[in-house]
Amino acid sequence: MSDDEKTNWRNTAAEHTADEPRSVSVLPPELANQIAAGEVVERPASVVKELVENSLDAGARRVEVVIEDGGKDLIRVEDDGCGMQREDALRALERHATSKIDDVDDLFEIGSLGFRGEALPSIASVSRLELQTKPHGEVAGTRVYVEGGTVQEVEEVGKAAGTTVLVEELFFNTPARLKFMKTSATETRHITEMLTRMALSRPDVRFKFRKDGKIRLDLPEADGLKDRILAVLGREVYDDLYPTFDYPAIHGVVAKGYFSKPGHSQRSTRNIYTFVNGRYVQDRTILAAIKKSYKKMLQRGRYPSAVLFVEVPFELVDVNVHPAKTEVRFDDTQPIFRAVYHAIADALAEAPWLEGEQKSYALGPRQQYGGDGAKEGGGDGAIRPGQTQVEPLNARNRRYSEQGNISPGEVASPFFSRGPKDDNQVGFSNPGFAPLAEPPRFDAGAAGDTPPKEAEGDRYFSTLKVIGQFRRAYIVCEDASGLVIIDQHAAHERIAFQYLKDTFATEHGERQPMLFPLRLELDGLRADVMREHIDFFADAGFEIEHFGGDTFVLKEIPAVLEGATHEQLLKDALDDLSNLGTTTRVEEELDALLSRMACHSVVRGPTELTHQECEGLLEEMDRIDFRANCPHGRPVYYRIPLMELEEAFDRR
């Protein structure tokens, strides 16, 4: 359809009004194909997925993918599959043409990856596509060139047996789609992720991936799934994986694969690969079963690594529910859940990673160093690879305590010391820290009720009248219109945390060299993200250099994060950047460290405070960036309005 014809067609459609019924017409083939392409071809990774699936369905044992500029300029997929005759090659470029199904009954026994018959014509409608194919045993092959969905050239060609599809200038004729494309690095990462899934699903096939002339992946045929896992996900994941329990089939459903021990986890589900009848899928039932199988073994918000294959009778699963075929619908989810759950949970119960060792293990991530198996808190006191030659947290905490001139028997806080008990001295002071430049405004967003009128100014807590203490843990006060109860430990902890954070903010820009540079051996996906965002980490205070391949070296860290688990922190940040495009891991780790320091440095448990000390604590609460909660999220105060009290005593 020419541009003039498209314009006339749009104008005709626009001339109709609500009072005049529209005539029904058949869409031009080119327009229908572009609409279909909108469902099938979302980005370059979608093109690669469809073409690689066709290669695998054709019996290929070798698949090579080449891209340029993230797949926007060029995508080439070459295989050694069965190839096609001339007539079949032309017919494959027509809509709804497929060799995978013949009748309706075949829809309920789909064993192939592709079957819709929309991939090639949809891709050809939004690109310049060249198809070269030759069956085994034939003398010559066939070359078909298609531009914007229209066949331009058909000729014989000499080539090796198999099929090669070349896609150039994707979305050249649909600029509205082109403008939604991401950067080349982002599109490359999506392609790498897709090929990773394909490679895990077929260890018997060799996959090669070239990006802008450089080999990105080269995965030879593997003897088994775990060997392919080693090549794709790396040694770190490989060493922590164990085979699932051989649980009997449930209504014909079997789940097999590998799962990670509880001490191995990450912040996202990116290392959970699940396949149904050989097809990669993202299914809530399967994910819920995996999470349930670990029960309380993982920290909240952490996920294991798993590569799991679920075999389901064809009649119990519908794979034709999503254009990209990444979702399925089960006839009954209970057998699926039970098969996956028992395959992992029963194996976890045996704790195979503890064979020959004492039966105890950490449920959280373990401190990893660059040495061989060095554990956190080594008893010999030696500095190991990955450690920094810096002051330990407890030593730094003691140093701040000394600055605060705390004598034995006093409140163990580096931020507040008990002053002389006379009428002219406030009970709590902060000798080690300067007050904030401007007193922040009160924010009672987490307190559970509307802030009183006094809270609208810059000072509220210092205006409260202290009535006394309750059980040596709560300070009871009154304001103009109600009763205010303050958790003295939570308030003290919030103050300590804020002063710590204020002080450490000046050190955030300082870097600390690693005594032994830490090697980071990443998988392909994380390595791509690291290359794309290495400047981000530099701005955050991490000096990271590319060491070759998918390996990087951490040389410097922010001085305030010397106590962090640097490798886990960076990998969690990479996962965030991959999934969300942003991360707050550095700030979260800093807050967690300061929160622990604040908690251990303030009044803990029931502690008797004088009237002046209570008032001094309230004064300090007005000097910080108050958020009505301690660093752990617990509320600092609870307010009971006078109206509520009067109603309770039938005075209203």
Secondary structure, DSSP 8 states (H G I E B T S, - for coil): --HHHHHHHHHHHHH--TTS--------HHHHHHHHHHHH-SSHHHHHHHHHHHHHHTT-SEEEEEEEGGGTSEEEEEE-S----HHHHHHTTSTT--SS--SGGGGGS--SS--SS-HHHHHHHTSEEEEEEE-TT-S-EEEEEEETTEEEEEEEE---SEEEEEEESTTTT-HHHHTT---HHHHHHHHHHHHHHHHHH-TTSEEEEEETTEEEEEE---SSHHHHHHHHH-HHHHHTEEE------BTTBEEEEEEE-TT--BSSSTTEEEEETTEE---HHHHHHHHHHHTTSS-TT-B--EEEEEE--GGGEE-TTSTTS---EES-HHHHHHHHHHHHHHHHHH-GGGTTS-S---SS-----SSSS--TT-TT----TT--SS--HHHHHHHHHHHTT--TTS---SS-EE---STTS-SEE-TTS---SS------TTSSS---GGGGSS--GGGSEEEEEETTTEEEEEETTEEEEEEHHHHHHHHHHHHHHHHHTTTTT-EEEEEEEEEEE--HHHHHHHHHHHHHHHHTT-EEEEEETTEEEEEEEEGGGTTS-HHHHHHHHHHHHHHHS---HHHHHHHHHHHHHHHHTS--SS----HHHHHHHHHHHTTS---SB-TTS-BSEEEEEHHHHHHHTT--
